[in-house]
Amino acid sequence: MSVVLNQISPREGKPHLGKSDVFAGLRPPERVCKLDRMGAAFPTRLSFMRLLLRRMSSEGWQMKRGQFELDENGYGTAVYTAQLPDRAYSLIAFANPLADEDRTDRVIASAWDAAFVLFDGIPSQKDIDRLRTQAPLQEAGRFEATDLVISRANRSLRLFEYVCDCLSRGEQPEATKLNEVGYLMRTTAVYGNGKFGISDRSRIASRVETQNSFQAEMLTVFLIRQFTFDQLEHIAACRAGGKPAVLAPSLKRSLGIGNATGLGMAPFVVSHPELLHHWFHARESALARVRAMKDISPDDVKRALELQQRAYQHVNEWRTSDEDYQQRNQKLLRDLLELRYWLECADSEQRAGQLWDALFQRAEASFDLDGQELLCALLIEIYPEASEGLDEMFHAHEPDLLHITETVRATLERLDGQYGWTDDIDFSADEQNAHFWYVSENKLEPRFGRRVEESGADQEMPVAIARDMAAFREALRGSDPDQSLRVFLQEYPEFRHLARRAQVLGRYPYGEIRDNLIAEDCSPLDILRFKLSFFGAAKFDPKSSLWTRITMFQGAPLMSELDQPWADDWWLSVAPQNA
């Protein structure tokens, strides 16, 4: 199987953007960098999955399935290669028997239905043999510099078996039943960036295709998705006595890869403030460009109505067992109906002005946060050109040197401007110190403990930025204002990392979450949803305030379809009609 991808055709026609440097004002950090709004985020066309697939198409990557040696039960080895103009990446998949009692989403599991490695280049048989013994061990395995990403996954037994049985009988499954789950296989981890001894990110950070956020990980998941389809059809064909058993393309597109995501993602956002700023700033810049547009054409309003209808169906098909999300989604459906009414009533005079900005302000006055943030994503989706070039800084540079010659007075003045919002938090109150973040000893994964009831607060991770910056400011106030920062830090070395952080964030105002991350009412789920929405994930199904299930690449084109003109039009996917 070999496919050559051509460039996706751009959307015909462009709206009037005006001068490139004249935009409506960006929403300020104090408004958008808040947990409740972050926890209402939706994927946009700037999401990392969309960026990857557009690159794959525009650069004409060749996608090939090489080795495919599975037995009748789907166990064995497969290799998929993405051939770029000047290098290649390969996914090596190992499918193994797994007892039902050993199948779990929990990170403490030690066995899975399948294990995967994204390999730098095209693996030799020696590489495959080496990884066949190491990849199924995951964290306990031994890896080399060529091993960029490791992952593992379990089948969704109910859906996998249902679809396989349908295909083996020469039938197609019901689309509604596929939508109840949304995936055939669910990953429980996708590890990159040097974790557990795999290749360090520095090895690929300068490459154009992998310098931006999580591109190697997204490529891994996309190829895992293809493996699940091929494995499914192989098993079904074996059951059918060798007859072809092919799932309809429209039904394949409706299936993504599930994922169970826990706390591991949350501290990353705190420890990478420059990246956080770039993610926020790109999205807010695209939104500002759209809000500044005038002379909106009837075709653009028609496109907005099409996206509203899709979003309404998407939310209506969103299955979650979380009662809070169920209630929020019902309100979101009402907001989407209200949006449709506004769009249908937009007359020529309104279109001649800044229609999108007017709708945006109207939504801020009457929609819940979910509705406001969904409208932002919808507006960005109307105009592909509004996002052009904004993803070029989805990576961080090496940290700057700490400038220690400035005075205590100058440092305090800057901190008062950056972190004055922490004055509204009483850190002497128990409810503002209810939690602490730490790393578990057995799995090296972040955890969220209760300070009073659990031990380990002495091993606290530096996540409580609001509390620590308040303490830093208090110490500065008690020092000689004309003293240099160097002398101050010699006396108080515990504030050195905070001094560096504040200096860096002077240039990256969106890089700080403006909330107390150890407060009683802090929900890590808000951070998880924000980051996952930038991945491009959808249909969040929280299982607690600490972890959620999601679906990735649902609605995305297949490996053989990336050259189609519609291949980038899969924002908020919806279930297809029955094939």
Protein Blocks (a to p, Z undefined) as FASTA:
>chain_A
ZZddddddddehiadebjfklccddddfklmmcfklmmmcccdfkbmklmmmmmmmmnop
acddfbdcddfkopacdddddddfkbccddddddddddfklgcfbfkbcbdfbdcddded
jddfklmmmmmmmmmnmmmmccdfklmbgcdddddfklmmmmmmmmmnopacdfklmmmn
opabdcfbdceehighiacfklmmmpmklmpghklmmmmmmmmmmmmmmmmmmmmmmmno
opacdddfklmmmpccdddddfklmmmmmmmmmlmmmmmmmmmmmmmmmmmpghiafklm
mmmmmmmmmmmmmmmmpccfbfklmmmmmmmmmmmmmmmmmmmmpcfklmmmcmklmmmm
mmmmmpcfklmmmmmmmmmmmmmmlmgoklmmmcccddddddfkbcfklmmmmmmmmmmm
mmmpcfkbmklmmbccdddfklopacdddfklpghjlmcccfblmlmmmmmmmmmmmpcf
kbcfklmmmmmmmlmmmmmmmmmmmmmmmlpccbdfkbfklcfklmmmmmmmmnopahia
cfbfkbccddehihiacfklmmpfklmmcghiaddddZZ
